[in-house]
Amino acid sequence: MTTNAPRPEVMRYTAFSSDPDGGNPAGVIPDAAGLDDNDMLAIAADLGYSESAFLTPPPEGLGGPQGRAYTIRYFSPKAEVPFCGHATVATAVALAERIGPGELIFATRAGTVPVQVAEEGGTLRATLTSVEPHIEEIAEADLAEALAALGWPAANLDPAFPPRIAFAGARHLVLAAATRARLADLAYDFERLEALMHRLRLTTLQLVWRESDTVFHVRDPFPVGGVVEDPATGAAAAAFGAYVRELGLVPEDAVLTLHQGHDLGRPGELTVTLRAGEPRVRVSGAGTRIG
C-alpha cells in the first residue's frame, strides 16, 4: 500500500456475542491483496483490537465452494499470529452477510480451517473446525515462572486440571484456578509474562475455572499481542477442548460452554464441540457488526 493508494475497506465485527458491546472485536479487511506485512501490522495497530483478519485469494488447490475460499492472515497490534479463532468467526459472519450463510474455507498459516455459517433466530452463528490439535507437558521451572508472573501461588490451582501447553492452531498454556475468585483477580506482570510466552512460543494463557462438568469460565492474558487480555479466544477454546479430551476430563462426545469476557464488561459465550473419533475440535459462536 503506497502513500497514494486508497485505504482498503475495514469492517469491524465482534465474535462470540450477538451484542456489539459483547464478545471480542476484530477488524476484517475483505481485500488485502495490495497490502504488505507492514501495512497489515499498521492497520491492526491502528484498530487496536487483539487481532484483525486480512483476506486474499486462496492458494491453488485449496478447494471449497466457488467464491467461498480465501487465504486469511491475522495480525495483533504487535505481531502476526498463526491462527485466531475470534477473528475467523468475525470474518465468517461478515462474509455471510455479503454472500450468504453456508460453507467457507480458509487457508491459515496453521493449516486449512473450514467454517460453517448458519442463521439461527435472526442471528448468524459460525462454527470453525480446528487443525489437528495436540498437548504437551510444561517444565516445572517454566510453570513456576508463569505462576510468579501471574502472582498465583501453586495452591490456587485446581489439582484436577494439570498444567499443559495445548495447540489447535496456536499454543496456549492451560492453567485451572481452584476458585472463581482466583480467576476474577487477574493482575499480572506484563513484561515478565510476555518474556516467558515468547520463549515458549505461546499465544495466550488459557486460565479456566470449572463451574460444572460442561461449563467453564475462562480468561486469556495476551501480552505478546500487546493486549492485556483477550475478551474471547476461539483458538484457546479449541486448544482447551483438545486438552480436556486428551486428559479424559470430559467424555469423547461432549459439548462445552465457555463464558469469557464477563470480567472485562464484554461478555461472550463460546461453544466447544468434541466428537468421538474426530481429533479436530469445533468452536462455535455468534457474531455481529460493530457500528
C-alpha positions in Angstrom: 0.0 0.0 0.0 1.7 3.2 -1.2 1.1 6.6 0.3 -1.2 7.5 -2.7 -3.0 4.1 -2.6 -6.6 4.2 -1.3 -7.1 2.7 2.2 -8.6 -0.7 2.0 -12.1 -1.3 3.3 -12.0 -2.1 7.0 -15.0 -3.7 8.7 -15.5 -4.1 12.5 -17.3 -7.1 13.9 -17.5 -8.8 17.3 -17.3 -12.6 17.7 -18.9 -14.8 20.3 -21.8 -12.4 21.1 -24.8 -11.1 19.2 -24.4 -7.8 21.1 -21.9 -5.3 19.6 -20.8 -4.4 23.1 -20.0 -8.1 24.0 -17.6 -10.7 22.8 -14.3 -9.9 21.1 -14.0 -7.2 18.4 -11.9 -7.8 15.3 -11.1 -5.9 12.2 -12.0 -7.6 8.9 -10.2 -6.5 5.8 -12.0 -8.3 2.9 -9.5 -7.3 0.2 -5.9 -7.2 1.5 -4.3 -8.0 -1.9 -2.5 -4.7 -2.1 -1.1 -4.8 1.4 2.3 -6.0 2.6 3.1 -7.2 6.1 4.0 -3.7 7.4 0.7 -2.4 6.1 -1.3 -5.1 7.8 0.5 -4.6 11.0 -0.1 -0.9 10.9 -3.8 -1.3 10.2 -4.1 -3.8 13.1 -2.2 -1.5 15.4 -4.5 1.4 14.4 -7.6 -0.6 15.1 -6.2 -1.7 18.4 -8.2 -4.9 18.6 -6.5 -8.1 19.9 -6.5 -9.3 16.2 -7.6 -8.3 12.8 -8.1 -10.6 9.8 -6.8 -9.9 6.2 -8.2 -11.8 3.2 -6.6 -12.5 -0.1 -7.4 -15.1 -2.8 -7.0 -18.7 -1.9 -3.9 -20.8 -2.8 -4.1 -23.3 -5.7 -5.7 -26.5 -4.7 -7.4 -25.3 -1.5 -10.8 -26.5 -2.7 -14.1 -25.5 -1.2 -17.2 -23.9 -2.8 -16.6 -21.5 -5.7 -16.1 -17.9 -4.4 -16.1 -19.0 -0.7 -12.5 -19.9 -0.2 -9.8 -17.5 1.0 -6.3 -17.1 2.4 -6.5 -15.4 5.8 -3.8 -13.8 7.9 -4.1 -12.5 11.4 -2.3 -9.6 13.0 -2.4 -8.3 16.6 -1.2 -4.7 17.3 2.3 -6.1 17.8 2.8 -9.2 15.6 1.3 -11.7 13.2 -0.3 -14.8 14.8 -0.7 -18.2 13.0 -4.4 -18.6 13.9 -7.1 -16.6 15.6 -10.5 -18.1 16.3 -12.5 -15.0 17.1 -11.2 -13.1 14.0 -12.2 -16.2 12.0 -15.7 -16.2 13.4 -16.0 -12.4 12.8 -14.8 -12.8 9.3 -17.1 -15.7 8.5 -20.1 -13.7 9.8 -19.0 -10.6 7.8 -18.8 -12.7 4.6 -22.1 -14.4 5.3 -23.8 -11.1 5.4 -22.4 -10.4 1.9 -22.6 -13.8 0.2 -25.0 -15.7 2.4 -24.6 -18.4 5.0 -23.0 -21.7 4.2 -19.6 -23.3 4.0 -16.4 -21.2 3.9 -12.8 -22.4 3.8 -9.7 -20.5 5.0 -6.1 -21.2 4.3 -4.3 -20.1 7.5 -0.6 -20.2 8.5 -1.6 -23.1 10.8 -3.4 -25.1 8.2 -6.8 -25.3 6.5 -9.8 -24.3 8.6 -13.3 -24.9 7.3 -16.2 -22.8 8.8 -19.9 -23.3 8.6 -22.2 -20.3 9.0 -25.9 -20.7 9.7 -28.7 -18.3 10.7 -30.4 -19.1 14.0 -33.3 -17.0 15.1 -32.1 -14.0 13.1 -28.5 -14.3 14.4 -25.6 -15.5 12.3 -23.5 -18.2 14.0 -20.2 -19.6 12.8 -18.6 -22.9 13.6 -14.9 -23.4 12.8 -13.2 -26.7 12.7 -9.6 -26.5 14.1 -6.5 -28.0 12.7 -5.5 -31.3 14.4 -4.5 -30.5 18.0 -2.0 -31.8 20.5 -1.0 -31.1 24.1 2.4 -31.3 25.8 3.8 -31.0 29.3 5.4 -27.9 30.6 8.7 -27.9 32.5 8.4 -27.3 36.3 10.7 -24.2 36.0 8.5 -22.7 33.3 5.3 -23.4 35.2 6.9 -21.7 38.3 7.8 -18.7 36.2 4.3 -18.4 34.8 2.7 -18.6 38.2 5.2 -16.0 39.6 4.3 -13.6 36.7 0.6 -14.1 37.4 1.1 -13.7 41.2 -0.7 -17.1 41.7 0.5 -19.4 44.4 0.6 -23.0 43.3 -2.1 -23.8 45.9 -4.5 -21.6 43.9 -4.5 -24.2 41.0 -7.2 -26.9 40.7 -5.4 -30.2 41.0 -7.9 -31.9 38.8 -6.6 -30.0 35.8 -2.8 -30.4 35.4 -1.0 -27.6 33.6 -0.3 -28.3 30.0 0.5 -26.5 26.8 -2.3 -27.1 24.2 -2.3 -26.5 20.5 -5.2 -26.3 18.0 -3.7 -23.7 15.6 -1.7 -21.7 18.2 0.0 -22.6 21.5 -1.7 -21.8 24.8 -0.7 -22.7 28.4 -3.8 -24.1 30.2 -4.0 -23.3 33.9 -7.0 -24.0 36.0 -8.0 -21.8 39.0 -9.4 -23.5 42.1 -12.0 -20.8 42.6 -13.9 -18.2 40.6 -12.5 -15.5 42.9 -9.0 -16.5 41.9 -9.9 -16.3 38.2 -11.6 -12.9 38.7 -8.5 -11.4 40.4 -6.1 -11.0 37.5 -3.3 -8.5 37.8 -0.1 -9.8 36.3 3.5 -8.7 35.5 3.1 -7.8 31.8 6.7 -7.8 30.8 7.7 -10.9 32.8 4.8 -13.0 31.4 5.5 -11.6 27.9 9.1 -12.8 28.0 8.1 -16.3 29.1 5.5 -16.5 26.5 7.9 -15.5 23.7 10.4 -18.1 24.9 7.7 -20.9 25.0 6.1 -19.6 21.7 2.7 -19.1 23.5 -0.1 -17.0 22.1 -2.1 -16.7 25.3 -2.6 -18.3 28.7 -5.9 -20.1 28.9 -7.0 -19.5 32.5 -10.0 -21.6 33.4 -12.4 -22.3 36.3 -14.9 -25.2 36.2 -18.4 -24.3 37.1 -19.8 -27.7 36.2 -19.0 -30.8 34.2 -19.5 -28.9 30.9 -19.5 -25.2 31.9 -16.3 -23.2 32.3 -15.3 -19.6 32.8 -12.1 -18.5 31.0 -9.7 -15.6 30.7 -6.7 -15.1 28.3 -3.8 -12.8 29.1 -2.3 -11.8 25.7 0.8 -9.6 26.4 2.7 -10.9 23.3 0.0 -9.3 21.2 0.3 -6.0 23.0 -3.1 -6.6 24.8 -3.5 -7.1 28.5 -6.4 -9.6 28.0 -8.3 -11.1 25.1 -12.1 -10.8 25.6 -13.0 -14.1 23.8 -10.5 -16.5 22.4 -11.6 -19.1 19.9 -8.1 -20.6 19.3 -7.6 -21.1 23.0 -11.1 -22.6 23.3 -10.2 -25.2 20.6 -6.9 -26.0 22.4 -8.8 -26.3 25.7 -11.2 -28.8 24.1 -8.3 -30.9 23.0 -6.8 -30.6 26.4 -9.8 -31.8 28.4 -10.5 -34.6 26.0 -6.9 -35.9 25.9 -6.7 -35.9 29.7 -10.1 -37.7 30.0 -11.7 -34.8 31.9 -14.8 -34.9 29.6 -16.4 -37.7 27.6 -15.2 -38.2 24.0 -18.5 -36.8 22.8 -19.1 -33.5 24.6 -20.5 -30.0 24.2 -18.8 -27.5 26.5 -19.8 -23.9 27.2 -17.1 -21.4 27.9 -18.0 -18.0 29.4 -15.4 -15.3 28.7 -15.2 -11.5 28.9 -17.5 -11.0 31.9 -14.7 -9.7 34.0 -13.9 -7.1 31.2 -17.5 -6.0 30.7 -17.7 -7.7 27.3 -19.5 -11.0 28.0 -19.3 -13.7 25.4 -20.0 -17.4 25.0 -18.1 -20.0 23.1 -19.4 -23.5 22.4 -16.8 -26.3 22.1 -17.9 -29.5 20.5 -15.9 -32.7 20.7 -16.8 -35.8 18.6 -15.6 -39.3 19.3 -13.1 -40.5 16.7 -12.6 -36.9 15.3 -9.4 -35.3 16.7 -10.3 -31.8 15.4 -12.3 -29.5 17.7 -15.3 -27.4 16.7 -15.7 -23.9 18.2 -19.0 -22.0 17.6 -20.3 -18.6 18.4 -22.5 -15.7 17.2 -21.2 -12.6 15.6 -22.4 -9.2 14.7 -21.2 -5.9 13.1 -20.0 -3.1 15.3 -21.5 0.3 14.4 
